Amino acid sequence: MPIDQSQALVILASESRPHFKDREGQQPAIDRATGAHLHLVDVMFAFNGRAEVITVKIPEPGLGKGLKVGLPVVFTGLVASAWENEINGKDRHGISLRAEAITAKAGA
């Protein structure tokens, strides 16, 4: 499901960091669409008087240059996907966010 950011304020809240498939940090997560290593970034997403810190997965080539914590940013191709699995006999579910790219917002 695509996410419309046009009316939101999105601020970079963390430096990018590699995403791993395992808890030990030994197996890099690979983007199925591009084959590139995935990275995670945290952003403050403010809309309609509410703000949340969210984490978004981005393939390494999509990490814009000159990104600094506190800068307004914009995502290209931001989508939400539902997931569910069983971990230690318990059903878990959530929403995963992925974007093709993140760049500094023009004029920021």
Residue, then its C-alpha position, 0 to 999 in steps of 0.5 A: m500500500p503506497i503512503d502519501q507524504s505530501q501533507a506530512l512533515v518527515i524528519l530524519a531521526s537516525e543515521s542509516r544502519p545495515h539491516f540483518k536477517d539474523r539477531e547476531g548481525q551476521q547475515p545482511a538482509i538483501d532487497r528482493a527487488t534490487g539485490a542490494h543490501l538493505h539499510l534501516v532509517d528512523v524518521m519522525f513522521a508528523f501528520n494531522g497533529r500527531a507524530e510517530v517515529i517509524t523505521v523504514k527499509i531502504p536499499e543501499p543505492g537509495l540512501g541520498k547524499g548529505l543526509k543528517v539527523g534533523l533534516p526534512v526528508v522525502f521518500t521515493g516509493l514509500v509503501a507499507s506491507a503487512w507481515e505475520n509469522e510464528i516465533n517461539g510458538k506465538d503468532r506475530h504480525g505487524i507492518s513493514l515500511r520500505a522505500e526505494a530512496i530517501t533524499a533531503k527535501a528540496g529547499a531544506 
